Amino acid sequence: MNTPFVEGWNIVQTLGEGTFGEVKLLMNQNNHCFVAMKTIDLQNYSDALVTVKKEAAIHSRLNHSSIIKYYGQRHSVDTYYIFLEYASGGELFDRIEPDVGMPLSDARKFFKELIAGVEYLHNNGIAHRDLKPENLLLDEYGNLKISDFGLATMFLCGGKRRKLDKKCGTIPYLAPEVLSCLPYQAEPSDIWACGIILVSMLAGELPWDMPSDSDEDYKLWKTTDYANHSPWNKLDNLALSLVRKILTPTPFKRYDILKIQSHHWFKKSETRDTKKVGIPVRSDRDLDDGRQCYSQPASAAIAFDTSMSHSESEIRSFSQPTQVDDLLLSSQLLTSQSISTPNNSMQKLVKRMTRFLVNLDYKAALSNLGLFLDDLGYIWKINTPSLFTITTTDQRLVFKSNVIPMNHQTLIDFRLSRGCGLEFKRHFVSIKNSMSTLIEVAWPIATETMP
């Protein structure tokens, strides 16, 4: 069932694939720890080796509680491997309910952790350049971890500072100066992305498609009438005052990290909400519990992966090969009762709400999913007998669905491949609602009382 990689480690599953390679889940045979192995294809991409060596060199220097740990690398003639910490809590965007956001206390907690990580990067002369919820992971305790250093670069070295001139990142999170033809300062552009992330957490939507005067939503932001429009009317006055200071179009007028940390909204302490958006309601019929991760609390393990959202019209740059997609193991592993593991937690690896269980056998589930996708206007194809690749008609979003037999029912699991995480969640909800009469168990965007 498992493929040996090196002595003592098995490849359990391919987690995802992308333009430059794929991510595989490794399990240690002795202590049952997990590590995600990111593989980069060096043979078919001329600049891949230089780029991935830069990524590894930067990430290997980092050691902070809000940054995914780098464990090491190895390479052959054709392939480069990077080993990273496993964040069993999934991606931050999975905690964001579309058009709603998340509890204020959660948003404040995650934002503080994000700012702490970005402060550490900047103090070490590193700009991330692709901060977004899809690149922010959560460990099993719900602590935020910055991931994906495929676009990161040094802007300060040996006391010498340089401006950046590469247009890279994910467009809705880019600072306006990154789109200009002039060199820009590194720190303010990362801080701008943090502001967009804060808006997405508080409002459940992105403020604009592009920070350009060709975008009507962005033009509105620069007027005095913006406060009456979404997403700004979803923010309280204190949060809006901070966002206003961060999303200032002029870089040198933008709040720096010290000013952000001194703002009343940031400094405010409160009792954390006992209800959390984005965690499934626990029931005896649930198949997984994301807080459990095999046999180790949080020691050596990883899952990681990201892909820069882009279409033909968007800025392109090398990034991680895939999203942190599912850690859902094969159907044999999910249904097997003979696995000798503590608490059968092999079955409880997934921390993602984009799945549901239908009252259909495997073949009927495949057929029905295809019919519903047709009715909803998606472009889709079957890559393997159980894996659908689904594309929206505007081709801005690509996601995959894995159809897995579960005794007399079928699990239909969705993961993002390319595009905006929030938009992906909207499409998932649309598909789930259309198939609601067939659904036995769903993992909706819901609340759970924390222990």
Secondary structure, DSSP 8 states (H G I E B T S, - for coil): --EEEETTEEEEEEEEE-SSEEEEEEEETTT--EEEEEEEE-SS-TTHHHHHHHHHHHHTT---TTB--EEEEEE-SSEEEEEE-B-TTEEGGGG-BTTTB--HHHHHHHHHHHHHHHHHHHHTTEE----SGGGEEE-TT--EEE---TT-EESEETTEE--B----S-GGG--GGGGSSS-B-HHHHHHHHHHHHHHHHHHSS-S-S-SSTTSHHHHHHTSS-GGGSTTGGGS-HHHHHHHHHHS-SSGGGS--HHHHHHSHHHH------SB-TTS----TT-S--TT--TT-SSSS--B--------TTS------SS-S------HHHHH-S----GGGGGGG------EEEESS-HHHHHHHHHHHHHHTT-EEEEEETTEEEEE-TTSS-EEEEEEEEETTEEEEEEEEEES-HHHHHHHHHHHHHHTGGGEEEE--S---B--
